[in-house]
């Protein structure tokens, strides 16, 4: 899974993880997967949220996915492309 966006418990006490992944046509799609209850906290720590920030150089608003322990970027992808990893910007 490329980016994990949520972990929740559905009916019948089945834990599922929700995230984005690429399909056969290289399009980003929403996928779900059943997980072991022991792995719930691992996936909750890996979860990412969509954030917005304003670039300090060009003053444009940009969106990015940020995990719990990642730092907030101050520059957009156009001004500093080396700052982001592969799974940061969509």
N, CA, C and O atoms as a CHARMM CRD file, in Angstrom:
* protein
*
  360
    1    1 UNK  N      0.83500  -1.16700   0.00000 PROA 1      0.00000
    2    1 UNK  CA     0.00000   0.00000   0.00000 PROA 1      0.00000
    3    1 UNK  C      0.89000   1.24500   0.00000 PROA 1      0.00000
    4    1 UNK  O      1.84400   1.34100   0.77300 PROA 1      0.00000
    5    2 UNK  N      0.56900   2.18000  -0.86500 PROA 2      0.00000
    6    2 UNK  CA     1.38700   3.37800  -1.03200 PROA 2      0.00000
    7    2 UNK  C      1.22900   4.34500   0.14200 PROA 2      0.00000
    8    2 UNK  O      2.22100   4.71700   0.76900 PROA 2      0.00000
    9    3 UNK  N      0.00900   4.75200   0.44400 PROA 3      0.00000
   10    3 UNK  CA    -0.26600   5.68600   1.53200 PROA 3      0.00000
   11    3 UNK  C     -1.44000   5.16500   2.34900 PROA 3      0.00000
   12    3 UNK  O     -2.49900   4.87200   1.79300 PROA 3      0.00000
   13    4 UNK  N     -1.26500   5.04600   3.65400 PROA 4      0.00000
   14    4 UNK  CA    -2.32200   4.56900   4.54300 PROA 4      0.00000
   15    4 UNK  C     -3.08200   5.78100   5.06500 PROA 4      0.00000
   16    4 UNK  O     -2.48200   6.70900   5.60600 PROA 4      0.00000
   17    5 UNK  N     -4.41400   5.77200   4.90000 PROA 5      0.00000
   18    5 UNK  CA    -5.20300   6.92500   5.33600 PROA 5      0.00000
   19    5 UNK  C     -6.12900   6.60700   6.50000 PROA 5      0.00000
   20    5 UNK  O     -6.69500   7.52600   7.09200 PROA 5      0.00000
   21    6 UNK  N     -6.30200   5.33500   6.84900 PROA 6      0.00000
   22    6 UNK  CA    -7.18100   5.03200   7.97000 PROA 6      0.00000
   23    6 UNK  C     -7.15200   3.57600   8.37300 PROA 6      0.00000
   24    6 UNK  O     -6.84500   2.69300   7.57300 PROA 6      0.00000
   25    7 UNK  N     -7.48400   3.34400   9.64800 PROA 7      0.00000
   26    7 UNK  CA    -7.60500   1.99600  10.20300 PROA 7      0.00000
   27    7 UNK  C     -8.88200   1.99100  11.03400 PROA 7      0.00000
   28    7 UNK  O     -9.06000   2.84300  11.90400 PROA 7      0.00000
   29    8 UNK  N     -9.77100   1.03600  10.76800 PROA 8      0.00000
   30    8 UNK  CA   -11.00900   0.99700  11.54800 PROA 8      0.00000
   31    8 UNK  C    -11.50300  -0.43100  11.70200 PROA 8      0.00000
   32    8 UNK  O    -11.09000  -1.34100  10.98200 PROA 8      0.00000
   33    9 UNK  N    -12.40300  -0.59600  12.66700 PROA 9      0.00000
   34    9 UNK  CA   -12.98900  -1.89600  12.96000 PROA 9      0.00000
   35    9 UNK  C    -14.38700  -1.92900  12.36800 PROA 9      0.00000
   36    9 UNK  O    -15.22600  -1.09200  12.70100 PROA 9      0.00000
   37   10 UNK  N    -14.63600  -2.86700  11.51400 PROA 10     0.00000
   38   10 UNK  CA   -15.94200  -2.99700  10.88500 PROA 10     0.00000
   39   10 UNK  C    -16.75800  -4.04800  11.62300 PROA 10     0.00000
   40   10 UNK  O    -16.31600  -4.59500  12.63300 PROA 10     0.00000
   41   11 UNK  N    -17.95300  -4.32400  11.11000 PROA 11     0.00000
   42   11 UNK  CA   -18.82000  -5.31900  11.72700 PROA 11     0.00000
   43   11 UNK  C    -18.12300  -6.67600  11.76900 PROA 11     0.00000
   44   11 UNK  O    -17.23200  -6.95000  10.96500 PROA 11     0.00000
   45   12 UNK  N    -18.52100  -7.49200  12.67800 PROA 12     0.00000
   46   12 UNK  CA   -17.93700  -8.81400  12.94100 PROA 12     0.00000
   47   12 UNK  C    -16.50900  -8.71900  13.47300 PROA 12     0.00000
   48   12 UNK  O    -15.74200  -9.67400  13.35300 PROA 12     0.00000
   49   13 UNK  N    -16.15000  -7.59800  14.04800 PROA 13     0.00000
   50   13 UNK  CA   -14.84000  -7.40100  14.68100 PROA 13     0.00000
   51   13 UNK  C    -13.68000  -7.62000  13.72600 PROA 13     0.00000
   52   13 UNK  O    -12.66200  -8.19000  14.11800 PROA 13     0.00000
   53   14 UNK  N    -13.80800  -7.18600  12.50300 PROA 14     0.00000
   54   14 UNK  CA   -12.73800  -7.32000  11.51400 PROA 14     0.00000
   55   14 UNK  C    -12.06600  -5.96700  11.33900 PROA 14     0.00000
   56   14 UNK  O    -12.72300  -4.98000  11.00700 PROA 14     0.00000
   57   15 UNK  N    -10.75600  -5.92100  11.56300 PROA 15     0.00000
   58   15 UNK  CA    -9.99700  -4.69000  11.37600 PROA 15     0.00000
   59   15 UNK  C     -9.61300  -4.56300   9.91100 PROA 15     0.00000
   60   15 UNK  O     -9.23100  -5.54100   9.26900 PROA 15     0.00000
   61   16 UNK  N     -9.71800  -3.34600   9.39000 PROA 16     0.00000
   62   16 UNK  CA    -9.34900  -3.06900   8.00300 PROA 16     0.00000
   63   16 UNK  C     -8.45700  -1.83900   7.95400 PROA 16     0.00000
   64   16 UNK  O     -8.57300  -0.93100   8.77700 PROA 16     0.00000
   65   17 UNK  N     -7.56800  -1.83100   6.97500 PROA 17     0.00000
   66   17 UNK  CA    -6.72200  -0.67600   6.71500 PROA 17     0.00000
   67   17 UNK  C     -7.12900  -0.11600   5.35000 PROA 17     0.00000
   68   17 UNK  O     -7.34100  -0.86800   4.39900 PROA 17     0.00000
   69   18 UNK  N     -7.23400   1.20500   5.26600 PROA 18     0.00000
   70   18 UNK  CA    -7.63500   1.88800   4.04100 PROA 18     0.00000
   71   18 UNK  C     -6.45400   2.71000   3.54200 PROA 18     0.00000
   72   18 UNK  O     -5.75200   3.34700   4.32800 PROA 18     0.00000
   73   19 UNK  N     -6.24300   2.69000   2.23900 PROA 19     0.00000
   74   19 UNK  CA    -5.13700   3.45500   1.68800 PROA 19     0.00000
   75   19 UNK  C     -5.20200   3.55800   0.18700 PROA 19     0.00000
   76   19 UNK  O     -6.11900   3.04700  -0.45500 PROA 19     0.00000
   77   20 UNK  N     -4.21000   4.23000  -0.36100 PROA 20     0.00000
   78   20 UNK  CA    -4.09600   4.39800  -1.80700 PROA 20     0.00000
   79   20 UNK  C     -3.01300   3.47700  -2.33700 PROA 20     0.00000
   80   20 UNK  O     -1.98200   3.27000  -1.69700 PROA 20     0.00000
   81   21 UNK  N     -3.26600   2.92500  -3.52700 PROA 21     0.00000
   82   21 UNK  CA    -2.28800   2.08300  -4.19700 PROA 21     0.00000
   83   21 UNK  C     -2.51800   2.19500  -5.69700 PROA 21     0.00000
   84   21 UNK  O     -3.56700   2.66700  -6.13400 PROA 21     0.00000
   85   22 UNK  N     -1.54900   1.76500  -6.47700 PROA 22     0.00000
   86   22 UNK  CA    -1.65800   1.82800  -7.93300 PROA 22     0.00000
   87   22 UNK  C     -2.30900   0.56300  -8.47500 PROA 22     0.00000
   88   22 UNK  O     -2.02900  -0.53500  -7.99500 PROA 22     0.00000
   89   23 UNK  N     -3.18500   0.71300  -9.48100 PROA 23     0.00000
   90   23 UNK  CA    -3.78900  -0.44600 -10.13700 PROA 23     0.00000
   91   23 UNK  C     -2.99000  -0.79300 -11.39100 PROA 23     0.00000
   92   23 UNK  O     -1.88600  -0.28200 -11.57900 PROA 23     0.00000
   93   24 UNK  N     -3.53800  -1.66300 -12.26000 PROA 24     0.00000
   94   24 UNK  CA    -2.81700  -2.11400 -13.45100 PROA 24     0.00000
   95   24 UNK  C     -2.54700  -0.98000 -14.43200 PROA 24     0.00000
   96   24 UNK  O     -1.56600  -1.02600 -15.17500 PROA 24     0.00000
   97   25 UNK  N     -3.41400   0.04700 -14.44300 PROA 25     0.00000
   98   25 UNK  CA    -3.27000   1.16600 -15.37800 PROA 25     0.00000
   99   25 UNK  C     -2.44900   2.30700 -14.79700 PROA 25     0.00000
  100   25 UNK  O     -2.43800   3.40200 -15.36100 PROA 25     0.00000
  101   26 UNK  N     -1.76500   2.07900 -13.68900 PROA 26     0.00000
  102   26 UNK  CA    -0.96500   3.09400 -12.99000 PROA 26     0.00000
  103   26 UNK  C     -1.79200   4.28800 -12.54100 PROA 26     0.00000
  104   26 UNK  O     -1.31300   5.42200 -12.56700 PROA 26     0.00000
  105   27 UNK  N     -3.02400   4.04200 -12.13200 PROA 27     0.00000
  106   27 UNK  CA    -3.87500   5.07200 -11.54000 PROA 27     0.00000
  107   27 UNK  C     -3.95000   4.83400 -10.04200 PROA 27     0.00000
  108   27 UNK  O     -3.95600   3.68900  -9.59100 PROA 27     0.00000
  109   28 UNK  N     -4.00600   5.90500  -9.27700 PROA 28     0.00000
  110   28 UNK  CA    -4.10800   5.80500  -7.82700 PROA 28     0.00000
  111   28 UNK  C     -5.55800   5.51700  -7.44900 PROA 28     0.00000
  112   28 UNK  O     -6.45100   6.28500  -7.80700 PROA 28     0.00000
  113   29 UNK  N     -5.80400   4.41900  -6.73000 PROA 29     0.00000
  114   29 UNK  CA    -7.15600   4.02600  -6.34200 PROA 29     0.00000
  115   29 UNK  C     -7.19300   3.73600  -4.84200 PROA 29     0.00000
  116   29 UNK  O     -6.17100   3.42200  -4.23100 PROA 29     0.00000
  117   30 UNK  N     -8.38900   3.84600  -4.26000 PROA 30     0.00000
  118   30 UNK  CA    -8.59300   3.53700  -2.85100 PROA 30     0.00000
  119   30 UNK  C     -8.74700   2.02800  -2.68500 PROA 30     0.00000
  120   30 UNK  O     -9.55800   1.40800  -3.37200 PROA 30     0.00000
  121   31 UNK  N     -7.97100   1.43300  -1.77500 PROA 31     0.00000
  122   31 UNK  CA    -8.02800  -0.00700  -1.54100 PROA 31     0.00000
  123   31 UNK  C     -8.22000  -0.26800  -0.04700 PROA 31     0.00000
  124   31 UNK  O     -7.86200   0.56100   0.78900 PROA 31     0.00000
  125   32 UNK  N     -8.79000  -1.43200   0.27700 PROA 32     0.00000
  126   32 UNK  CA    -8.94300  -1.86500   1.66200 PROA 32     0.00000
  127   32 UNK  C     -8.33000  -3.24700   1.81200 PROA 32     0.00000
  128   32 UNK  O     -8.26600  -4.02200   0.85700 PROA 32     0.00000
  129   33 UNK  N     -7.88500  -3.54200   3.01700 PROA 33     0.00000
  130   33 UNK  CA    -7.25800  -4.83200   3.27500 PROA 33     0.00000
  131   33 UNK  C     -7.57000  -5.24400   4.70600 PROA 33     0.00000
  132   33 UNK  O     -7.48600  -4.42400   5.62000 PROA 33     0.00000
  133   34 UNK  N     -7.92900  -6.51100   4.90600 PROA 34     0.00000
  134   34 UNK  CA    -8.13700  -7.03900   6.25500 PROA 34     0.00000
  135   34 UNK  C     -6.77700  -7.22500   6.91100 PROA 34     0.00000
  136   34 UNK  O     -5.82300  -7.66400   6.26900 PROA 34     0.00000
  137   35 UNK  N     -6.69600  -6.88500   8.20300 PROA 35     0.00000
  138   35 UNK  CA    -5.42100  -7.01900   8.90600 PROA 35     0.00000
  139   35 UNK  C     -5.61800  -7.77100  10.21500 PROA 35     0.00000
  140   35 UNK  O     -6.72800  -7.87700  10.73600 PROA 35     0.00000
  141   36 UNK  N     -4.53100  -8.27700  10.71800 PROA 36     0.00000
  142   36 UNK  CA    -4.46800  -8.96100  11.99300 PROA 36     0.00000
  143   36 UNK  C     -4.64200  -7.92500  13.11200 PROA 36     0.00000
  144   36 UNK  O     -4.07500  -6.83800  13.00600 PROA 36     0.00000
  145   37 UNK  N     -5.39400  -8.21200  14.16800 PROA 37     0.00000
  146   37 UNK  CA    -5.56600  -7.23800  15.25700 PROA 37     0.00000
  147   37 UNK  C     -4.25500  -6.81900  15.92800 PROA 37     0.00000
  148   37 UNK  O     -4.18600  -5.73700  16.51100 PROA 37     0.00000
  149   38 UNK  N     -3.23300  -7.64100  15.85800 PROA 38     0.00000
  150   38 UNK  CA    -1.94600  -7.27000  16.44600 PROA 38     0.00000
  151   38 UNK  C     -1.22800  -6.19400  15.63800 PROA 38     0.00000
  152   38 UNK  O     -0.35300  -5.51100  16.17100 PROA 38     0.00000
  153   39 UNK  N     -1.57700  -6.03100  14.36700 PROA 39     0.00000
  154   39 UNK  CA    -0.92800  -5.04200  13.51100 PROA 39     0.00000
  155   39 UNK  C     -1.65000  -3.70100  13.47900 PROA 39     0.00000
  156   39 UNK  O     -1.23300  -2.80300  12.74600 PROA 39     0.00000
  157   40 UNK  N     -2.71500  -3.54100  14.24900 PROA 40     0.00000
  158   40 UNK  CA    -3.50800  -2.30800  14.21100 PROA 40     0.00000
  159   40 UNK  C     -2.66400  -1.10100  14.60400 PROA 40     0.00000
  160   40 UNK  O     -2.69200  -0.08800  13.90600 PROA 40     0.00000
  161   41 UNK  N     -1.92200  -1.17800  15.69000 PROA 41     0.00000
  162   41 UNK  CA    -1.13800  -0.02500  16.14000 PROA 41     0.00000
  163   41 UNK  C     -0.01000   0.29400  15.18200 PROA 41     0.00000
  164   41 UNK  O      0.35500   1.46100  15.03700 PROA 41     0.00000
  165   42 UNK  N      0.55200  -0.70200  14.52600 PROA 42     0.00000
  166   42 UNK  CA     1.58300  -0.45000  13.51900 PROA 42     0.00000
  167   42 UNK  C      1.02300   0.39700  12.38700 PROA 42     0.00000
  168   42 UNK  O      1.64400   1.38100  11.98500 PROA 42     0.00000
  169   43 UNK  N     -0.14500   0.02500  11.86900 PROA 43     0.00000
  170   43 UNK  CA    -0.74800   0.78000  10.77700 PROA 43     0.00000
  171   43 UNK  C     -1.25100   2.14700  11.23600 PROA 43     0.00000
  172   43 UNK  O     -1.24100   3.09300  10.44900 PROA 43     0.00000
  173   44 UNK  N     -1.68900   2.27400  12.48200 PROA 44     0.00000
  174   44 UNK  CA    -2.13300   3.57500  12.97800 PROA 44     0.00000
  175   44 UNK  C     -0.96600   4.55400  13.06700 PROA 44     0.00000
  176   44 UNK  O     -1.15200   5.75200  12.85100 PROA 44     0.00000
  177   45 UNK  N      0.21300   4.07200  13.37800 PROA 45     0.00000
  178   45 UNK  CA     1.38500   4.94900  13.41000 PROA 45     0.00000
  179   45 UNK  C      1.86600   5.30900  12.01000 PROA 45     0.00000
  180   45 UNK  O      2.49300   6.35300  11.83000 PROA 45     0.00000
  181   46 UNK  N      1.59100   4.47700  11.02300 PROA 46     0.00000
  182   46 UNK  CA     1.99100   4.73900   9.63900 PROA 46     0.00000
  183   46 UNK  C      0.98500   5.60400   8.88600 PROA 46     0.00000
  184   46 UNK  O      1.25000   6.02100   7.75800 PROA 46     0.00000
  185   47 UNK  N     -0.16100   5.87800   9.49700 PROA 47     0.00000
  186   47 UNK  CA    -1.24400   6.61100   8.84500 PROA 47     0.00000
  187   47 UNK  C     -0.80200   8.02500   8.47700 PROA 47     0.00000
  188   47 UNK  O     -0.05000   8.65700   9.21800 PROA 47     0.00000
  189   48 UNK  N     -1.27400   8.52200   7.32300 PROA 48     0.00000
  190   48 UNK  CA    -0.93500   9.86100   6.85200 PROA 48     0.00000
  191   48 UNK  C     -2.20000  10.66500   6.61800 PROA 48     0.00000
  192   48 UNK  O     -3.25900  10.10900   6.32900 PROA 48     0.00000
  193   49 UNK  N     -2.07900  11.98500   6.74600 PROA 49     0.00000
  194   49 UNK  CA    -3.19800  12.90300   6.50500 PROA 49     0.00000
  195   49 UNK  C     -2.79300  13.92000   5.45300 PROA 49     0.00000
  196   49 UNK  O     -1.61200  14.21600   5.27400 PROA 49     0.00000
  197   50 UNK  N     -3.78900  14.44700   4.76500 PROA 50     0.00000
  198   50 UNK  CA    -3.56400  15.47100   3.75600 PROA 50     0.00000
  199   50 UNK  C     -3.52100  16.83100   4.44300 PROA 50     0.00000
  200   50 UNK  O     -4.46700  17.21200   5.13300 PROA 50     0.00000
  201   51 UNK  N     -2.41900  17.56500   4.25200 PROA 51     0.00000
  202   51 UNK  CA    -2.23200  18.88100   4.85200 PROA 51     0.00000
  203   51 UNK  C     -2.03700  19.92100   3.76000 PROA 51     0.00000
  204   51 UNK  O     -1.66200  19.59000   2.63500 PROA 51     0.00000
  205   52 UNK  N     -2.29200  21.16900   4.09500 PROA 52     0.00000
  206   52 UNK  CA    -2.04400  22.30200   3.21400 PROA 52     0.00000
  207   52 UNK  C     -1.06600  23.23900   3.89600 PROA 52     0.00000
  208   52 UNK  O     -1.07800  23.38300   5.11800 PROA 52     0.00000
  209   53 UNK  N     -0.21300  23.88000   3.09600 PROA 53     0.00000
  210   53 UNK  CA     0.73300  24.85300   3.61100 PROA 53     0.00000
  211   53 UNK  C      0.99000  25.87800   2.52100 PROA 53     0.00000
  212   53 UNK  O      0.65400  25.64600   1.35900 PROA 53     0.00000
  213   54 UNK  N      1.58100  27.00500   2.88100 PROA 54     0.00000
  214   54 UNK  CA     1.91500  28.05200   1.92000 PROA 54     0.00000
  215   54 UNK  C      3.42600  28.10200   1.78400 PROA 54     0.00000
  216   54 UNK  O      4.14800  28.12800   2.78100 PROA 54     0.00000
  217   55 UNK  N      3.90100  28.11400   0.54100 PROA 55     0.00000
  218   55 UNK  CA     5.33400  28.12500   0.25200 PROA 55     0.00000
  219   55 UNK  C      5.93100  29.47000   0.66600 PROA 55     0.00000
  220   55 UNK  O      5.32800  30.51900   0.44100 PROA 55     0.00000
  221   56 UNK  N      7.12400  29.42900   1.27400 PROA 56     0.00000
  222   56 UNK  CA     7.79000  30.65500   1.69900 PROA 56     0.00000
  223   56 UNK  C      8.48200  31.37200   0.55000 PROA 56     0.00000
  224   56 UNK  O      8.82400  32.54700   0.67900 PROA 56     0.00000
  225   57 UNK  N      8.69400  30.69000  -0.56700 PROA 57     0.00000
  226   57 UNK  CA     9.39300  31.29900  -1.70300 PROA 57     0.00000
  227   57 UNK  C      8.40800  31.91100  -2.69300 PROA 57     0.00000
  228   57 UNK  O      8.51000  33.09300  -3.02100 PROA 57     0.00000
  229   58 UNK  N      7.45200  31.10900  -3.17200 PROA 58     0.00000
  230   58 UNK  CA     6.52900  31.58700  -4.21000 PROA 58     0.00000
  231   58 UNK  C      5.14800  31.95900  -3.65900 PROA 58     0.00000
  232   58 UNK  O      4.31600  32.46400  -4.41200 PROA 58     0.00000
  233   59 UNK  N      4.88400  31.72900  -2.38800 PROA 59     0.00000
  234   59 UNK  CA     3.62600  32.07800  -1.70800 PROA 59     0.00000
  235   59 UNK  C      2.40000  31.41900  -2.32900 PROA 59     0.00000
  236   59 UNK  O      1.31600  32.00200  -2.33200 PROA 59     0.00000
  237   60 UNK  N      2.56400  30.21600  -2.84900 PROA 60     0.00000
  238   60 UNK  CA     1.43700  29.44100  -3.36400 PROA 60     0.00000
  239   60 UNK  C      1.05800  28.38000  -2.33500 PROA 60     0.00000
  240   60 UNK  O      1.90400  27.89200  -1.58500 PROA 60     0.00000
  241   61 UNK  N     -0.22100  28.03400  -2.31300 PROA 61     0.00000
  242   61 UNK  CA    -0.67600  26.97900  -1.41700 PROA 61     0.00000
  243   61 UNK  C     -0.44000  25.62600  -2.07500 PROA 61     0.00000
  244   61 UNK  O     -0.72200  25.45200  -3.26000 PROA 61     0.00000
  245   62 UNK  N      0.07700  24.66600  -1.30900 PROA 62     0.00000
  246   62 UNK  CA     0.32200  23.32600  -1.82900 PROA 62     0.00000
  247   62 UNK  C     -0.16900  22.29400  -0.83300 PROA 62     0.00000
  248   62 UNK  O     -0.24000  22.55500   0.36800 PROA 62     0.00000
  249   63 UNK  N     -0.51200  21.10600  -1.34900 PROA 63     0.00000
  250   63 UNK  CA    -1.01900  20.00300  -0.53100 PROA 63     0.00000
  251   63 UNK  C     -0.00400  18.87400  -0.50000 PROA 63     0.00000
  252   63 UNK  O      0.73000  18.66000  -1.46400 PROA 63     0.00000
  253   64 UNK  N      0.03200  18.15600   0.60900 PROA 64     0.00000
  254   64 UNK  CA     0.96300  17.04600   0.76000 PROA 64     0.00000
  255   64 UNK  C      0.43900  16.10900   1.83400 PROA 64     0.00000
  256   64 UNK  O     -0.35600  16.51100   2.68200 PROA 64     0.00000
  257   65 UNK  N      0.88800  14.85000   1.79700 PROA 65     0.00000
  258   65 UNK  CA     0.55300  13.87700   2.83300 PROA 65     0.00000
  259   65 UNK  C      1.65600  13.89100   3.87500 PROA 65     0.00000
  260   65 UNK  O      2.84000  13.84800   3.54000 PROA 65     0.00000
  261   66 UNK  N      1.26100  13.95400   5.14900 PROA 66     0.00000
  262   66 UNK  CA     2.21800  14.01800   6.23700 PROA 66     0.00000
  263   66 UNK  C      1.86200  12.97100   7.27500 PROA 66     0.00000
  264   66 UNK  O      0.70500  12.84700   7.67600 PROA 66     0.00000
  265   67 UNK  N      2.85500  12.22500   7.70500 PROA 67     0.00000
  266   67 UNK  CA     2.68000  11.25300   8.77000 PROA 67     0.00000
  267   67 UNK  C      2.81200  11.91300  10.13200 PROA 67     0.00000
  268   67 UNK  O      3.07000  13.11200  10.23500 PROA 67     0.00000
  269   68 UNK  N      2.63400  11.13000  11.15400 PROA 68     0.00000
  270   68 UNK  CA     2.65400  11.65200  12.51800 PROA 68     0.00000
  271   68 UNK  C      4.02100  12.20700  12.90700 PROA 68     0.00000
  272   68 UNK  O      4.10200  13.21100  13.61600 PROA 68     0.00000
  273   69 UNK  N      5.08700  11.56800  12.45300 PROA 69     0.00000
  274   69 UNK  CA     6.42600  11.95200  12.86900 PROA 69     0.00000
  275   69 UNK  C      7.19000  12.72100  11.79700 PROA 69     0.00000
  276   69 UNK  O      8.36700  13.03000  11.98700 PROA 69     0.00000
  277   70 UNK  N      6.54400  13.03800  10.67000 PROA 70     0.00000
  278   70 UNK  CA     7.18900  13.81300   9.61400 PROA 70     0.00000
  279   70 UNK  C      7.10400  15.29300   9.95000 PROA 70     0.00000
  280   70 UNK  O      6.17100  15.74000  10.61600 PROA 70     0.00000
  281   71 UNK  N      8.10200  16.05500   9.47300 PROA 71     0.00000
  282   71 UNK  CA     8.05400  17.48900   9.73700 PROA 71     0.00000
  283   71 UNK  C      7.28800  18.20800   8.63500 PROA 71     0.00000
  284   71 UNK  O      7.14600  17.68700   7.52800 PROA 71     0.00000
  285   72 UNK  N      6.80300  19.38900   8.93500 PROA 72     0.00000
  286   72 UNK  CA     6.00700  20.19100   8.01300 PROA 72     0.00000
  287   72 UNK  C      6.95100  20.90200   7.03500 PROA 72     0.00000
  288   72 UNK  O      7.81300  21.66400   7.47400 PROA 72     0.00000
  289   73 UNK  N      6.81100  20.67500   5.72200 PROA 73     0.00000
  290   73 UNK  CA     7.68400  21.35600   4.75900 PROA 73     0.00000
  291   73 UNK  C      7.28100  22.82000   4.58900 PROA 73     0.00000
  292   73 UNK  O      6.10100  23.16200   4.66300 PROA 73     0.00000
  293   74 UNK  N      8.27700  23.67900   4.35800 PROA 74     0.00000
  294   74 UNK  CA     8.02800  25.10700   4.18200 PROA 74     0.00000
  295   74 UNK  C      8.05800  25.52700   2.72000 PROA 74     0.00000
  296   74 UNK  O      7.62200  26.62700   2.37900 PROA 74     0.00000
  297   75 UNK  N      8.57400  24.65400   1.85000 PROA 75     0.00000
  298   75 UNK  CA     8.69000  24.98700   0.43400 PROA 75     0.00000
  299   75 UNK  C      7.90700  23.97200  -0.38700 PROA 75     0.00000
  300   75 UNK  O      7.85100  22.79300  -0.03600 PROA 75     0.00000
  301   76 UNK  N      7.30500  24.42800  -1.47900 PROA 76     0.00000
  302   76 UNK  CA     6.50000  23.54500  -2.32300 PROA 76     0.00000
  303   76 UNK  C      7.39500  22.67500  -3.20600 PROA 76     0.00000
  304   76 UNK  O      8.61200  22.85600  -3.25200 PROA 76     0.00000
  305   77 UNK  N      6.77600  21.73900  -3.89700 PROA 77     0.00000
  306   77 UNK  CA     7.51700  20.80500  -4.74300 PROA 77     0.00000
  307   77 UNK  C      8.14600  21.50900  -5.93900 PROA 77     0.00000
  308   77 UNK  O      9.19900  21.08400  -6.41400 PROA 77     0.00000
  309   78 UNK  N      7.52500  22.57200  -6.43500 PROA 78     0.00000
  310   78 UNK  CA     8.08100  23.29800  -7.58000 PROA 78     0.00000
  311   78 UNK  C      9.35200  24.04800  -7.20300 PROA 78     0.00000
  312   78 UNK  O     10.27400  24.13400  -8.01500 PROA 78     0.00000
  313   79 UNK  N      9.42300  24.58700  -6.00200 PROA 79     0.00000
  314   79 UNK  CA    10.59600  25.35100  -5.57000 PROA 79     0.00000
  315   79 UNK  C     11.73400  24.45300  -5.09300 PROA 79     0.00000
  316   79 UNK  O     12.90100  24.77200  -5.31900 PROA 79     0.00000
  317   80 UNK  N     11.41800  23.34500  -4.44100 PROA 80     0.00000
  318   80 UNK  CA    12.44200  22.44700  -3.90400 PROA 80     0.00000
  319   80 UNK  C     12.00200  20.99800  -4.10300 PROA 80     0.00000
  320   80 UNK  O     11.41900  20.40900  -3.19200 PROA 80     0.00000
  321   81 UNK  N     12.26900  20.40400  -5.28400 PROA 81     0.00000
  322   81 UNK  CA    11.80300  19.03100  -5.53900 PROA 81     0.00000
  323   81 UNK  C     12.54800  17.96200  -4.74200 PROA 81     0.00000
  324   81 UNK  O     12.04300  16.84700  -4.61300 PROA 81     0.00000
  325   82 UNK  N     13.72700  18.26100  -4.20700 PROA 82     0.00000
  326   82 UNK  CA    14.49800  17.26800  -3.45500 PROA 82     0.00000
  327   82 UNK  C     13.96600  17.06400  -2.04400 PROA 82     0.00000
  328   82 UNK  O     14.35000  16.10200  -1.37800 PROA 82     0.00000
  329   83 UNK  N     13.10200  17.93700  -1.58200 PROA 83     0.00000
  330   83 UNK  CA    12.61400  17.89700  -0.20800 PROA 83     0.00000
  331   83 UNK  C     11.65100  16.74900   0.04800 PROA 83     0.00000
  332   83 UNK  O     11.59200  16.23300   1.16400 PROA 83     0.00000
  333   84 UNK  N     10.89500  16.34100  -0.96300 PROA 84     0.00000
  334   84 UNK  CA     9.84300  15.34700  -0.78400 PROA 84     0.00000
  335   84 UNK  C     10.29200  13.97300  -1.25400 PROA 84     0.00000
  336   84 UNK  O     11.15100  13.84100  -2.12600 PROA 84     0.00000
  337   85 UNK  N      9.67700  12.93500  -0.64100 PROA 85     0.00000
  338   85 UNK  CA     9.86100  11.56800  -1.10800 PROA 85     0.00000
  339   85 UNK  C      8.83300  11.25100  -2.16800 PROA 85     0.00000
  340   85 UNK  O      8.10900  12.13900  -2.61800 PROA 85     0.00000
  341   86 UNK  N      8.76000   9.99000  -2.57400 PROA 86     0.00000
  342   86 UNK  CA     7.82500   9.58400  -3.61900 PROA 86     0.00000
  343   86 UNK  C      6.38000   9.64100  -3.15800 PROA 86     0.00000
  344   86 UNK  O      5.49600   9.92500  -3.96700 PROA 86     0.00000
  345   87 UNK  N      6.11000   9.38000  -1.88200 PROA 87     0.00000
  346   87 UNK  CA     4.73100   9.28600  -1.41700 PROA 87     0.00000
  347   87 UNK  C      4.22700  10.55800  -0.74800 PROA 87     0.00000
  348   87 UNK  O      3.20200  10.52000  -0.06700 PROA 87     0.00000
  349   88 UNK  N      4.91500  11.67700  -0.92000 PROA 88     0.00000
  350   88 UNK  CA     4.52000  12.89400  -0.22700 PROA 88     0.00000
  351   88 UNK  C      3.50900  13.73200  -0.98300 PROA 88     0.00000
  352   88 UNK  O      2.62600  14.33200  -0.37100 PROA 88     0.00000
  353   89 UNK  N      3.61900  13.78500  -2.30500 PROA 89     0.00000
  354   89 UNK  CA     2.79700  14.71900  -3.07400 PROA 89     0.00000
  355   89 UNK  C      1.99600  13.95900  -4.10700 PROA 89     0.00000
  356   89 UNK  O      2.53200  13.10200  -4.80900 PROA 89     0.00000
  357   90 UNK  N      0.69900  14.27100  -4.20500 PROA 90     0.00000
  358   90 UNK  CA    -0.16000  13.68000  -5.21900 PROA 90     0.00000
  359   90 UNK  C     -0.90000  14.76800  -5.91600 PROA 90     0.00000
  360   90 UNK  O     -1.69000  14.49600  -6.82000 PROA 90     0.00000
